[in-house]
């Protein structure tokens, strides 16, 4: 809980620094602002709490805000859905999802493997909340990389994104994709601050990647529900794929990422070409060799 208190303070400070006072509805103030964003007393006023109470929250004191106070802070700071979820997780207002030790190492049920293999024309990844890659179909391996060829503990999307030269050459918008991976991982860390595997992953990435460490310090959170990725693939060239996420009923720790391209577009043609060239027995290499720097 102590870790959550510290993280709550850090998150609140970062969040208020990103709020424009005028957009928050505050009257003009002639005083010089030494730092960007809202002052502590302004957040307190907007949230309807005392400045002393809010200051103690930012200091990481062992305080348990009520659901009403948390909701007021979300409004005062203009948090989006991911930010609200993260704040609720930090203060324990909503029950944290149940945790199963070693969940990433568990076997997915056969029916799920059959489902992703049946979607053979579309790349599909199955990730857990820590972004460990639990499964990938043929097209996902061809489009991104063959995670099955990595050591088990390295089969993590965020780790591959930051420690693989392959990912940097693959994504045209690498910075956007990498930053989203950091923000998604921070959202996960807020759900269970004591999860050892998640903390070990974060510590490794902060040590080995200056970019990850820089973005981690921003304290931004993001929930990946849909989006797009721009790629320069070694076999089929430039393409853009859209993704949608599907969470399995009864298994909130597991998410399917399904990647598609607009029908009739050049990107769709590139995906179809990739599917043809990487059929078993064609003899065409799927992707380059994954290289990681440690």
N, C-alpha and C positions, 0 to 999 in steps of 0.2 A: 504494500500500500504506500510505503514511503516513496518508492520509485514513481508511482502514479501522482503523488502530491507534487514532486519536483517537476514531472512532465507537465502537469496541469499548469503550474506557474509559468514554465517556459512557453507553453502553447498560448496562454492568455496574453503574455507580453508580445509575442510575435503577431497574434491576431489583431490586437488593438493598434499595433504600429502600421497595419495595412488598411485601416479604416480612414476614409476621408471625412473630416469633421463636418463639412457642409452637407455631404451626402447622408451623414448620420442624422441630419436635422438640427444640428447645433447652431445657435446664433453666431454671427461674426464676433471674433475675439481679437482685440488689438494686441494682446500679449504675444511676444515672440515665442514660437515653438522651437525648442532645442532639439527635439526628435520628431520624426514623422508620425502621423496617426493621432490617436486619441490619448489624452492624459488619463491617469488612473481615476481621478475624480469625475471625469466626464463619462467613463464607462460605468462607474458606480451610479451616477445620476441617471443615465439612460436605463440601467438595469433595476433601479429602485432599491439599491442597497447602500449601506454606508461606505464611505471611502476607506475607513479602517478595515471593514470586513473584506472589501475587494482586495485591498493591499495584502492582507494575510493570505488570500487565495494565491496571489502572484508570488508570494514568498514561500509557497509550498507548505504552509502550516497544515496540520492534520484536521482539516475542516470537511464536513460532509454537507455540501449544499443541498437544499431541498429541490425536488423536481421543478418547482416554480422558479427558483433562483436560476437554475440551469437554463430553463427556457428563456428567462429574461436576458441572461448573458448571451445566448445564441442570437436573440434579436438585436441586442445592443451592438454586437460585433459583426452583425450581418453575415453569419456563417451559412455556407451552403449545406446541402444534405450530408456530404461527407464530413464536414466540420462539425455539424451537430451530432452526428453519430460518434465521432471521435471524442467530443467533449463529454457526452453521456457515458461513454465507456470509461473515460478517465476517472469520473467521479462515482462510477458504480450505480448510476440511477437505473440503468437497464441491466438486466442479468446478462452476464457474459455467457457466450455459447459454451456448451459442454466441450471439454477437451479430452481427446483420447491420446495417450502416450504413443509416440511414434506413428501418428496418423499418416504421415507422408510415405512411410514404408509399407503401409497396408496394401493388400491386393484389391484392385477394383473388381467388382462383380463381373462375371463373363458377359452379361447382357449389355453392360456399358461399353465394353470393348467392341461388341458386335455393333452397337449403335454408331460409334465413331468410325468404324471400318466401313459401315454401310454408306456413310457420307463421303465416299471416296473422291468425289470431284471437288470437295471443299476441304481446305485445311482445318483441322480441329485439334485443339490442345485441351487437356484436362489439368487444371491447376488446383492446388489447395490455397488456403488463405495466405500462406507464407510465400506463395509463388513457386513452390516445388512442382515440377512437372511430373504428374502421375501417369500420364499416357499421352500419346500423340499418334495420329493416323499417318498413313503413307504421305499424303499431301503436305501435312504440317512439317514432317521431316524434310521433305523436298524444298519447301518454301523457306523454312527457318534453319534448322540444323537437326541432326539425329541425336537427340538427347540420350537415347538408349546406349550410344557409344561412349558416354561419359561415365566416370565413377558415380555410384548412386548418390553420394553426398553432394556432388556437383550438379545434379540435375535440377537446377533452380533457374527460373527465367530471369530474375533480377541479377543473379550471379553471372549468368551468361551475358546479360546485357552490358555489364560493367567490366568484366574481366576477360572478355573474348574480343580479339581483334576482328573476328568474323562479323559480329553484330554491328560494329562501327562502320564496316564497309557495306553491310547489307541495308541498313536503314538510312534513307536520305535525310529523314527528320530524327536522327539519332538522339539529339539533345531533348527533344520533346518526349520521345518514347522513354528515354532513360529517366527523365525527371518524373514522369508519371509512375514509373516503377518504384521510385523512391517514395513518392507520396502514398502509393497504395500499401507499401510495406510499413510505413509509419502508421497508417490507419489500422493495420493488423496488429502492430506492436501495442497500440493503445487498448486493444481488446483484452490482451493478456500480457501485462508487463513482466510477468515472471516466467514466460515460456522460454526455456533455455535454448532450444534450437533456433528460435527467432532471434534471440539476443546474440547468439554466437554468429549467426549470419550477418547481422547488422555490424557487429564488431569487426568481422573480417572485411566487409566492404568498406567500412570507414577507414580501416588501416591501409587497404590496398588501392583505393580509388579516391583521389582528391575531389573529383566531381561528385561522387556519392556523398562524401563527408560535407561538402559545401551545401548541397541541396538538402541533406538531412538537417542541417542547422537552420534551415528556413522554416521548419516546423509546419510545412503545408501537408494537407492530407487530400487524398483523391480516391474515389471509388470507381473502379473500372466497370462500367455497364455497357458501353458501346463507344465506338470511335473509329478512327482510320489510321492506317500505317502506309507510309510511302517507302518503297523499296527499290533498290537497284540490284536485281538478282543476277548472279553470274551466268545463268543459262538463258533466261528470257528477258533480261533487261529491266527497264523501268515499268513499275506497276503500282497501283494503289489498291489496297484491300480494306474493306469495312469489316468491323467485327461486332458481334452481339454476344452477350454473356447469358448463360442459362445456369441457374442454380438448381440443384436437384432437391426435390421435396424430401424432407427427412434427413438431408445430409448437407447442412449449410457450409460445411468446410470444403466442399467440392464444387468447382465451377467449370462449365464447358465454355470455351472460347471458339466460336465458329466464324471463319473468315470467308467472305464472299467478295465478288466484284460485280459491277453493274453489267447486266446482260447487254451484249453487243459492243461493249467498250473494248479498247485496246488492252486494258487490264484483264478483262475476262478472257480475251484471246490468249494472253500470256499465261494465265492459270491453266487453260485448256492445253496449251502447248507443253507446259510443265508436267501436267498429268500424263500426256502421251509419252514424253521423253523419259519419264521416270518409271514407266511400267516395268514390272519385273521381267528380266530377260532381254531388255532393250540394249543393255551394255553401255548406256549413257550414265556417267557419274551424276549423282543427285546434287551434291553441293561440295564446296571445298572442305578441307580438313579443318575441324574446329581447333583453334589455338587459343590458349589462355595464358595470361601472364600472372605469375604469383610473386 
